[in-house]
């Protein structure tokens, strides 16, 4: 009899563990999704550290180099609302698992293109194709993962989304530190080793990611359009903010390696700068998410954008330890507004959080990423230094947009 009681007790414990109360903060599953975000987004930052090598190998212009980032942005970001719609109607955890394996497979192949024996233009087309295909995996992960997080975050949605965001930022941050040594040891074909983390993470996600209830399963397209048009003004405002912030983000990731190469600094210097920028961006994202739960989302967005432009300008204009410190602070300020913006969009269209996440994590970021090609063309016309400094103006414009968000700019106390 006691053995039956023990078995019953164990079963109850398993059920309780798997089915957390609605208001509970499920740390384990949030961390699993954040780790998946880390691995998934790490592939998004493989190309920028390789740009000096790819530029030299295939004789690329700055604009052509920027296009390698842009094509990934298009397929990984702009199509995300479509994956968000699918996630709302049919979403399952297999989607986050498959998407991670997909992006790992195609992105890891870019280093072996030279072995195909093609001329420079042919190799460039193959590079663009592989990078574009990899982007679809990244596009599938974000709306499904981001819509899962608030559902297991209880009353601390800002913190949950900021942890998820921090995972992606850390993925961006650590990739240059891994790509540069790998290619130094094995050349461009060293990208093949990055197949391993993606496939391992895919297995973990398939086993442990939460199943997502399909809140939009019965919502018709007409109803969705009505939901969106009813909040079109604030939705456009928050989208505009994310567009400009993403332009700065991708512009720095793409052109800082080339900027430091122009200054005759070693590739590792650019990699460490990107690491500092993105590491403290992840920390800033955590702080911004927690602060938005306490003080309000509009307050965090406006405050962080006010200080981003000056900090970035000073970071580009100084050197030594001061430069490193300002780079860290600029990264933290830039990404502190990440989770508040996502949550504002999800609150605006609560019945389709996958689409809301796709609009902010995908379409808006994708449009901002297209600005990299504009910055590249600006660099070809006026010089790389002027192009990098032009990025400083974008957070100022984003801050002006943020003033038009609904709600009070004053911090919420208590």
ROVOVO-491381 format. One record per residue (C-alpha): residue in three letters; x, y, z. Coordinates in steps of 0.5 Angstrom, whole numbers, plus 500, padded with zeros to 3 digits. Example, Ala and Ser with C-alpha at 12.3 -4.5 7.8 and 13.67 -1.06 7.14 Angstrom:
<fitis>
ALA525491516;SER527498514;
</fitis>
This chain:
<fitis>
UNK500500500;UNK506505502;UNK509504495;UNK502506492;UNK502512496;UNK509514494;UNK508513487;UNK502517487;UNK506523491;UNK511522486;UNK506523480;UNK503529483;UNK510532484;UNK511531477;UNK504534475;UNK505540479;UNK512541476;UNK510541469;UNK503545470;UNK506551474;UNK500555477;UNK498561472;UNK502566476;UNK508562477;UNK515565474;UNK517558470;UNK525560471;UNK527553468;UNK523554461;UNK524561461;UNK532559461;UNK531554456;UNK528559451;UNK533564452;UNK539559451;UNK535557444;UNK535565443;UNK542565445;UNK544559440;UNK539562434;UNK542569434;UNK549567435;UNK548565427;UNK546572426;UNK552574428;UNK557570424;UNK557574418;UNK560581420;UNK566578423;UNK568575417;UNK566581413;UNK574583412;UNK576576410;UNK570575405;UNK571582402;UNK578581401;UNK577574398;UNK571576393;UNK573583392;UNK567586395;UNK565593395;UNK562596402;UNK555596399;UNK556589397;UNK559587404;UNK553590407;UNK548586402;UNK550580406;UNK547582412;UNK541585409;UNK539579405;UNK539575412;UNK535581415;UNK530580410;UNK529573410;UNK530572418;UNK526579420;UNK521581415;UNK517575414;UNK517574421;UNK509576422;UNK508570417;UNK511565422;UNK508569428;UNK501568424;UNK502560424;UNK505560431;UNK498563433;UNK494558430;UNK499552430;UNK505553434;UNK508547437;UNK515547441;UNK517543435;UNK518549431;UNK523552435;UNK527546435;UNK527545428;UNK528553426;UNK535552430;UNK537546427;UNK535550420;UNK539556421;UNK545552424;UNK546548418;UNK545553412;UNK550558416;UNK555553418;UNK556552410;UNK558559408;UNK565558409;UNK566552404;UNK563556398;UNK570557396;UNK571550395;UNK566550389;UNK571553385;UNK566558382;UNK569565380;UNK567571385;UNK560573382;UNK558566383;UNK561565390;UNK557571392;UNK551569389;UNK552562393;UNK553566399;UNK547570399;UNK543564397;UNK546560404;UNK545566408;UNK538568406;UNK536560407;UNK539561414;UNK535567415;UNK528563415;UNK530559421;UNK531565425;UNK525568423;UNK521562425;UNK524561432;UNK523568434;UNK515569434;UNK514562437;UNK519563442;UNK517570444;UNK510568445;UNK511563449;UNK515567454;UNK510571457;UNK505565458;UNK510562463;UNK513569466;UNK507570471;UNK506577473;UNK514579471;UNK513579464;UNK518584463;UNK523580467;UNK521574463;UNK522577456;UNK528581458;UNK532574460;UNK529572453;UNK532578450;UNK539577454;UNK540570451;UNK539573444;UNK544579445;UNK549574449;UNK549570442;UNK551576438;UNK556578443;UNK560571444;UNK560569436;UNK565574434;UNK570571440;UNK569564437;UNK569566429;UNK575569429;UNK579564433;UNK576558429;UNK577562422;UNK584563424;UNK586556426;UNK582553420;UNK581558415;UNK573560412;UNK572552413;UNK572553420;UNK565555420;UNK563548420;UNK564547427;UNK558551428;UNK554546426;UNK554542433;UNK551547438;UNK545548433;UNK544541433;UNK545540440;UNK540546442;UNK535543438;UNK534537441;UNK534541448;UNK528545445;UNK524539443;UNK525536450;UNK524542454;UNK521548451;UNK513549453;UNK508547449;UNK504554447;UNK496554447;UNK494557440;UNK490563442;UNK489566435;UNK487559433;UNK480561431;UNK481568429;UNK480570422;UNK484574418;UNK479579417;UNK478580425;UNK486580425;UNK486586421;UNK481590425;UNK485588431;UNK491591428;UNK487597425;UNK484599431;UNK491600434;UNK495602428;UNK497609431;UNK501606437;UNK503600433;UNK506604428;UNK510609433;UNK513603437;UNK515600430;UNK518606428;UNK522606435;UNK524599434;UNK526600426;UNK531606428;UNK534602434;UNK535596430;UNK539600424;UNK544603429;UNK544595432;UNK546592425;UNK550598423;UNK555597429;UNK555590428;UNK556590421;UNK561596420;UNK565596427;UNK570591424;UNK571594418;UNK572601422;UNK577598426;UNK580595420;UNK581602417;UNK584604423;UNK589598422;UNK587595429;UNK587587429;UNK581583428;UNK581581435;UNK580588437;UNK573589433;UNK571582436;UNK572585443;UNK569591442;UNK563588439;UNK563583445;UNK563589450;UNK557592446;UNK553586446;UNK555583453;UNK553590456;UNK547590451;UNK544584454;UNK545587461;UNK542593459;UNK536589457;UNK535585463;UNK535592467;UNK530595462;UNK526589463;UNK526589470;UNK525597471;UNK519597466;UNK515592471;UNK516597476;UNK517604473;UNK513603466;UNK515601459;UNK514608456;UNK519611462;UNK524606460;UNK524607453;UNK524614453;UNK530615458;UNK534609455;UNK534613448;UNK535620451;UNK542617453;UNK544612447;UNK546618442;UNK551622446;UNK554615449;UNK555612442;UNK558619440;UNK563619446;UNK565612445;UNK567613438;UNK571619439;UNK575617445;UNK580611446;UNK583607451;UNK579605458;UNK574611457;UNK572608450;UNK571601453;UNK567604458;UNK563608454;UNK562603449;UNK559598455;UNK554604457;UNK552605450;UNK550598449;UNK546598455;UNK542604454;UNK541602446;UNK538595448;UNK534597455;UNK528598451;UNK528592448;UNK523588452;UNK518594454;UNK517595446;UNK516587445;UNK511588451;UNK507594448;UNK506591442;UNK503584445;UNK499588449;UNK496592443;UNK494586440;UNK493581446;UNK490575442;UNK495574437;UNK502575441;UNK506571435;UNK504576430;UNK506582435;UNK512579436;UNK513578429;UNK512585428;UNK517587433;UNK522582433;UNK521581425;UNK518586421;UNK521592425;UNK528590426;UNK528587419;UNK526594416;UNK532597421;UNK537592418;UNK535594411;UNK538601413;UNK545597413;UNK545597406;UNK544605406;UNK549606411;UNK554602406;UNK552606400;UNK553612405;UNK560609406;UNK562608399;UNK560615398;UNK563619404;UNK567615407;UNK566609413;UNK568614418;UNK562619417;UNK558613416;UNK559610422;UNK558617426;UNK551618422;UNK548612426;UNK549617432;UNK543621430;UNK538615430;UNK537614437;UNK535621438;UNK530620432;UNK527614436;UNK527618442;UNK522623439;UNK518617437;UNK517614444;UNK514621446;UNK508619442;UNK507612446;UNK501612450;UNK501613457;UNK505618462;UNK513619461;UNK513620468;UNK516614472;UNK510609476;UNK512609483;UNK510604488;
</fitis>
